[in-house]
Amino acid sequence: MSESSITNRSAAHTAGRRPRAVVYCDANLGKIDGKTANGLVRHSERYEIISVIDHTQAGRDAGDVIDGVPNGIPCTRDLYESIMDAGVTPDLLIVGVAPTSGLLSAVDRAVILEAMARGLGIINGLHEFLNDDVEFAATAAINDVEIIDIRRPKAKADLHMFDGSILEVTCPRIAVLGTDGAIGKRTTATVLTKALIARGINAVLVGTGQTSLIQGAFHGVALDAVPAQFVAGELEAAVVRAFEAEAPDVIIVEGQGALSHPTYLSSTGILRGSRPQAVILQHAPARRTISDFAAFPMPTPASEINLIETFADTKVIGLTINHENMTDSEVSAAIALYEVEFGVPATDALTRSTDRLIDMVSAAFPDLQGSPVAAR
């Protein structure tokens, strides 16, 4: 789904401002199933996030909940409190939970129906398409609001098969892959893209999941909602479009799942469709089992690197760490260990300087030169 597919018919656009949005993430902010909300709290180009609904964190700052750094986005008990605290009616409610099932609970449904009754449009990133639900569709029509199902794929006639046009993309392509789902690939890809731009390098992010598209990635597709036959072709087409439209120095491709994951298959399409010359691998050293699959132990960075470099003609150029359940000293120790073990730069994109991320890219692609002014 591209930028043009995510629209809002509210007065926000005619007023020249970003639409104001409340993110619904009850009892999941800062957790794995709250990854869409977590991402929007950290970064949102498309919407002004005015609050996050999570009654378990009510009264706290959302940035403090997920990163220990307040950012002015309050957590509220419910939609009524969000509206009262803000002093304005938001334009949208964003469904910020992303359970493994991709489905809504009865409580979730009630909140979404209340939002539409109050005149809010709905941004939905789940596999459950709300426009196909009679109750939701009727409520939207009655209240003259729009439901946008981010993951709804295009008609099959409009989907792309892989055709090799990726070979015409002459700039470097770097995929940020991982050893598990919900491990921080999108966050690291976003931080890396912004860091490169700050150095005067024209970097473009191609999103591959619902959260990055909601955040504002202009190019991309929600890969896990695309029929398998078209996954590589749809990503190839998104990368080609980004290359032709932006003339970038480098393209960063957001990863999904893990190549070794027992159920998430998007990494195969990413490696085949974008044909990245380099990969940055995201890993959570303290995570013992795969998220939502306790019977499956976490792969090691070594096993995942071997799998990636065997499966595709690419090279892992750096490791990035998800610091969940780790102390700062443990993060430093892991960084040092991985740099010695694998001979590539390692870092934590959220708690360390972005210089090490830049080092990964500049070592692999020394011809990429930014602006000296931007670098300062």
C-alpha positions as CSV (number, residue, x, y, z in Angstrom):
1,M,0.0,0.0,0.0
2,S,1.4,3.4,-1.0
3,E,1.2,6.8,0.4
4,S,-1.7,7.7,-1.9
5,S,-3.7,4.8,-0.4
6,I,-3.6,6.3,3.1
7,T,-5.9,9.4,3.0
8,N,-8.1,11.2,5.4
9,R,-11.1,13.3,4.3
10,S,-11.1,15.3,7.5
11,A,-10.7,19.1,7.7
12,A,-7.1,18.6,8.8
13,H,-5.9,18.5,5.3
14,T,-7.7,21.6,4.2
15,A,-6.4,23.3,7.4
16,G,-2.8,22.5,6.4
17,R,-2.0,20.4,9.5
18,R,-1.4,16.8,10.2
19,P,-4.5,14.9,11.3
20,R,-4.7,14.5,15.1
21,A,-4.8,10.9,16.2
22,V,-5.4,8.9,19.3
23,V,-3.7,5.5,19.4
24,Y,-5.6,2.6,21.0
25,C,-3.3,0.1,22.7
26,D,-5.0,-0.9,25.9
27,A,-2.8,-2.9,28.2
28,N,-0.1,-3.4,25.5
29,L,1.9,-0.2,25.4
30,G,5.6,-1.1,25.5
31,K,4.9,-4.7,24.9
32,I,5.4,-6.9,21.8
33,D,1.7,-6.8,20.8
34,G,1.8,-3.0,21.1
35,K,4.5,-2.6,18.5
36,T,2.3,-0.4,16.2
37,A,1.6,2.0,19.1
38,N,5.3,1.9,20.3
39,G,6.4,2.8,16.8
40,L,3.9,5.7,16.5
41,V,5.0,7.1,19.9
42,R,8.6,7.1,18.8
43,H,8.0,8.4,15.3
44,S,5.1,9.7,13.2
45,E,5.4,11.9,10.2
46,R,1.8,11.4,8.9
47,Y,-0.2,12.0,12.1
48,E,0.0,14.2,15.2
49,I,-0.3,11.6,18.0
50,I,-2.1,13.4,20.9
51,S,-2.5,10.4,23.3
52,V,-2.4,6.7,23.7
53,I,-5.3,4.8,25.3
54,D,-3.9,2.3,27.8
55,H,-5.6,2.2,31.2
56,T,-2.7,0.3,32.8
57,Q,-0.4,3.3,32.1
58,A,-2.9,6.1,32.5
59,G,-1.3,9.3,33.8
60,R,2.1,8.4,32.5
61,D,4.0,9.8,29.5
62,A,4.0,7.3,26.6
63,G,7.6,8.0,25.7
64,D,8.6,7.3,29.3
65,V,6.7,4.0,29.2
66,I,8.5,2.6,26.2
67,D,11.9,4.3,26.3
68,G,12.3,6.0,29.6
69,V,12.3,9.4,27.9
70,P,9.1,11.6,28.1
71,N,7.9,13.0,24.8
72,G,4.7,14.8,25.8
73,I,2.3,12.1,24.6
74,P,0.0,11.2,27.5
75,C,-1.5,7.8,28.3
76,T,-5.2,7.9,29.1
77,R,-7.8,5.5,30.4
78,D,-10.3,5.7,27.6
79,L,-11.3,7.8,24.5
80,Y,-13.4,10.2,26.6
81,E,-10.4,11.1,28.7
82,S,-8.2,11.5,25.6
83,I,-10.7,14.0,24.2
84,M,-11.2,15.9,27.4
85,D,-7.4,16.1,28.1
86,A,-6.6,17.3,24.6
87,G,-9.4,19.9,24.6
88,V,-10.1,19.1,20.9
89,T,-11.8,16.2,19.1
90,P,-9.2,14.1,17.3
91,D,-9.6,13.3,13.7
92,L,-8.7,9.6,13.9
93,L,-8.4,6.6,16.1
94,I,-5.4,4.4,15.1
95,V,-5.6,0.7,16.1
96,G,-2.2,0.4,17.8
97,V,-2.4,-3.2,18.9
98,A,-0.9,-6.0,16.7
99,P,-1.8,-9.4,18.2
100,T,-0.4,-12.5,16.6
101,S,-3.9,-13.4,15.5
102,G,-4.4,-10.1,13.9
103,L,-8.0,-10.1,15.2
104,L,-10.0,-7.8,17.5
105,S,-11.5,-8.6,20.9
106,A,-15.0,-7.6,21.9
107,V,-13.5,-4.8,24.0
108,D,-11.5,-3.5,21.0
109,R,-14.6,-3.5,18.9
110,A,-16.5,-1.4,21.4
111,V,-13.8,1.2,21.5
112,I,-13.7,1.5,17.7
113,L,-17.5,1.8,17.5
114,E,-17.4,4.5,20.1
115,A,-14.7,6.4,18.2
116,M,-16.8,6.4,15.0
117,A,-19.9,7.4,16.9
118,R,-17.8,10.4,18.1
119,G,-16.9,11.3,14.5
120,L,-13.4,9.8,14.3
121,G,-12.1,8.0,11.3
122,I,-10.3,4.7,11.8
123,I,-6.9,3.6,10.8
124,N,-6.6,-0.2,11.0
125,G,-3.5,-2.2,10.5
126,L,-4.8,-5.6,11.4
127,H,-5.4,-8.5,9.1
128,E,-9.1,-8.2,10.0
129,F,-10.5,-5.7,7.5
130,L,-13.1,-3.5,9.2
131,N,-14.7,-2.4,6.0
132,D,-15.8,-6.0,5.5
133,D,-17.6,-6.1,8.9
134,V,-21.2,-5.1,8.5
135,E,-21.4,-3.4,11.9
136,F,-18.3,-1.4,11.4
137,A,-19.2,-0.4,7.8
138,A,-22.7,0.6,8.8
139,T,-21.4,2.7,11.8
140,A,-18.9,4.4,9.5
141,A,-21.7,5.2,7.0
142,I,-24.1,6.5,9.6
143,N,-21.4,8.8,11.1
144,D,-19.9,9.8,7.7
145,V,-16.4,8.7,8.7
146,E,-13.8,6.6,6.8
147,I,-12.2,3.3,7.8
148,I,-8.8,2.7,6.2
149,D,-7.6,-1.0,6.3
150,I,-3.8,-0.6,5.8
151,R,-3.2,-4.2,5.1
152,R,-5.8,-4.6,2.4
153,P,-3.9,-5.7,-0.8
154,K,-4.6,-4.3,-4.2
155,A,-6.8,-6.2,-6.6
156,K,-5.0,-9.2,-8.1
157,A,-5.0,-7.6,-11.5
158,D,-2.9,-4.7,-10.1
159,L,-0.4,-6.8,-8.2
160,H,3.2,-7.3,-9.6
161,M,5.0,-10.4,-10.3
162,F,8.8,-10.3,-10.0
163,D,10.2,-9.3,-13.4
164,G,13.9,-8.5,-12.7
165,S,13.4,-4.7,-12.9
166,I,15.3,-4.5,-9.5
167,L,18.5,-5.0,-11.5
168,E,17.9,-1.5,-12.9
169,V,18.2,0.0,-9.4
170,T,21.8,1.2,-9.3
171,C,22.0,2.6,-5.7
172,P,22.9,0.3,-2.8
173,R,20.0,-1.5,-1.0
174,I,20.4,-2.4,2.6
175,A,17.8,-4.6,4.3
176,V,17.4,-4.5,8.1
177,L,16.5,-8.1,9.0
178,G,16.3,-9.8,12.4
179,T,16.3,-13.0,14.4
180,D,12.7,-12.8,15.4
181,G,9.5,-10.8,14.8
182,A,8.7,-7.7,16.9
183,I,12.4,-7.2,17.6
184,G,13.1,-3.7,16.4
185,K,13.8,-3.9,12.7
186,R,11.5,-1.1,11.8
187,T,12.8,1.2,14.5
188,T,16.5,0.6,13.5
189,A,15.6,1.1,9.9
190,T,13.9,4.4,10.7
191,V,16.8,5.6,12.9
192,L,19.3,4.6,10.3
193,T,17.5,6.4,7.5
194,K,17.2,9.6,9.5
195,A,20.9,9.4,10.5
196,L,22.0,9.0,6.9
197,I,19.8,12.0,5.8
198,A,21.4,14.0,8.6
199,R,24.8,13.3,7.1
200,G,23.6,14.6,3.8
201,I,23.0,11.2,2.2
202,N,19.7,10.9,0.3
203,A,18.4,7.8,2.0
204,V,14.9,6.4,1.4
205,L,13.0,4.0,3.6
206,V,10.9,1.3,1.9
207,G,8.3,0.1,4.4
208,T,7.1,-3.5,4.5
209,G,4.7,-3.5,7.3
210,Q,1.5,-1.7,8.5
211,T,3.3,0.4,11.2
212,S,5.9,2.0,8.9
213,L,3.1,2.9,6.4
214,I,1.0,4.4,9.2
215,Q,4.1,6.3,10.5
216,G,4.6,7.9,7.1
217,A,6.8,5.7,4.9
218,F,6.0,7.1,1.4
219,H,7.1,3.9,-0.4
220,G,6.3,0.4,0.6
221,V,3.8,-2.4,0.9
222,A,2.3,-4.5,3.8
223,L,4.0,-7.7,2.7
224,D,2.3,-10.1,5.0
225,A,-1.1,-9.3,3.4
226,V,0.0,-9.9,-0.1
227,P,-0.6,-13.3,-1.8
228,A,2.6,-15.4,-1.7
229,Q,2.9,-15.5,-5.5
230,F,3.2,-11.7,-5.6
231,V,5.3,-10.9,-2.5
232,A,8.7,-10.6,-4.3
233,G,7.2,-8.7,-7.2
234,E,5.3,-6.2,-5.0
235,L,8.4,-5.4,-3.0
236,E,10.5,-5.2,-6.2
237,A,8.0,-2.7,-7.6
238,A,8.0,-0.6,-4.4
239,V,11.8,-0.4,-4.5
240,V,11.9,0.5,-8.2
241,R,9.3,3.2,-7.6
242,A,11.3,4.6,-4.7
243,F,14.4,4.6,-6.9
244,E,12.7,6.3,-9.9
245,A,10.8,8.9,-7.8
246,E,13.5,9.9,-5.3
247,A,16.9,9.2,-7.1
248,P,18.3,8.1,-3.7
249,D,21.9,7.5,-2.8
250,V,20.8,4.4,-0.8
251,I,17.6,2.5,-0.1
252,I,16.8,1.1,3.3
253,V,14.4,-1.8,3.3
254,E,12.5,-2.6,6.5
255,G,12.6,-6.3,7.4
256,Q,9.7,-8.5,8.6
257,G,9.8,-11.6,10.9
258,A,13.0,-13.6,10.4
259,L,14.3,-15.9,7.7
260,S,14.5,-18.7,10.3
261,H,11.1,-18.0,11.8
262,P,8.7,-21.0,11.8
263,T,5.7,-19.0,10.6
264,Y,6.6,-15.5,9.3
265,L,7.8,-15.8,5.6
266,S,8.2,-12.2,4.5
267,S,12.0,-12.2,4.9
268,T,12.2,-14.5,1.9
269,G,10.3,-12.1,-0.3
270,I,12.4,-9.2,1.0
271,L,15.7,-10.9,0.1
272,R,14.4,-12.0,-3.3
273,G,12.4,-8.9,-4.2
274,S,14.8,-6.2,-3.1
275,R,18.0,-8.2,-3.7
276,P,19.9,-6.2,-1.0
277,Q,23.7,-6.0,-1.4
278,A,23.9,-5.7,2.4
279,V,22.0,-6.7,5.6
280,I,22.0,-5.3,9.1
281,L,20.8,-7.9,11.6
282,Q,18.7,-7.0,14.6
283,H,19.0,-9.4,17.6
284,A,17.7,-9.5,21.2
285,P,20.4,-11.1,23.3
286,A,18.2,-11.6,26.3
287,R,15.3,-13.1,24.4
288,R,15.3,-16.9,25.0
289,T,12.4,-18.0,22.8
290,I,10.8,-16.7,19.7
291,S,8.0,-14.2,20.5
292,D,4.6,-15.9,20.8
293,F,6.2,-19.3,20.2
294,A,7.6,-20.5,23.5
295,A,8.5,-23.9,22.2
296,F,11.0,-22.4,19.7
297,P,14.4,-21.2,21.0
298,M,15.8,-18.0,19.6
299,P,18.4,-18.4,16.8
300,T,21.8,-17.1,17.4
301,P,23.2,-14.2,15.3
302,A,25.7,-16.7,13.8
303,S,23.0,-19.1,12.7
304,E,20.9,-16.4,11.2
305,I,23.8,-14.8,9.4
306,N,24.7,-18.2,7.9
307,L,21.1,-18.7,6.8
308,I,20.8,-15.2,5.3
309,E,24.1,-15.4,3.4
310,T,23.4,-18.9,2.2
311,F,19.9,-18.0,1.0
312,A,20.8,-14.8,-0.8
313,D,23.7,-13.2,-2.5
314,T,24.3,-10.6,0.2
315,K,26.5,-9.8,3.2
316,V,25.7,-9.0,6.8
317,I,27.5,-5.7,7.5
318,G,26.5,-5.0,11.1
319,L,24.5,-6.1,14.1
320,T,22.0,-4.0,16.1
321,I,20.7,-4.9,19.5
322,N,17.3,-4.9,21.0
323,H,18.1,-4.1,24.7
324,E,14.9,-5.5,26.2
325,N,15.6,-7.0,29.7
326,M,19.2,-5.9,29.5
327,T,21.2,-3.5,31.7
328,D,23.3,-0.8,30.0
329,S,26.5,-2.7,30.9
330,E,25.1,-5.9,29.4
331,V,24.3,-4.0,26.2
332,S,27.9,-2.7,26.0
333,A,29.3,-6.2,26.6
334,A,27.1,-7.7,23.9
335,I,28.2,-5.0,21.4
336,A,31.9,-5.7,22.2
337,L,31.3,-9.5,21.9
338,Y,29.6,-9.3,18.6
339,E,32.2,-7.0,17.1
340,V,34.9,-9.4,18.0
341,E,32.9,-12.5,17.0
342,F,31.7,-11.3,13.6
343,G,34.2,-8.5,12.7
344,V,31.5,-6.0,11.9
345,P,30.2,-2.9,13.7
346,A,27.6,-3.5,16.4
347,T,25.4,-1.0,18.3
348,D,22.0,-0.3,19.9
349,A,20.1,2.1,17.6
350,L,18.1,3.5,20.5
351,T,20.7,3.9,23.3
352,R,23.9,4.6,21.5
353,S,25.2,7.2,19.0
354,T,24.1,6.8,15.5
355,D,27.7,7.1,14.4
356,R,28.1,3.3,14.6
357,L,25.2,2.8,12.2
358,I,26.8,5.2,9.8
359,D,30.1,3.2,10.2
360,M,28.3,0.0,9.0
361,V,27.1,1.7,5.9
362,S,30.3,3.7,5.1
363,A,32.5,0.6,5.6
364,A,30.3,-1.5,3.2
365,F,29.8,1.4,0.7
366,P,32.8,3.8,0.9
367,D,31.6,5.6,-2.2
368,L,28.5,7.0,-0.3
369,Q,29.5,10.5,0.5
370,G,27.3,12.9,2.5
371,S,27.5,16.7,2.9
372,P,30.3,17.9,5.2
373,V,28.0,20.6,6.5
374,A,25.3,18.1,7.3
375,A,27.8,15.9,9.0
376,R,28.7,18.7,11.5
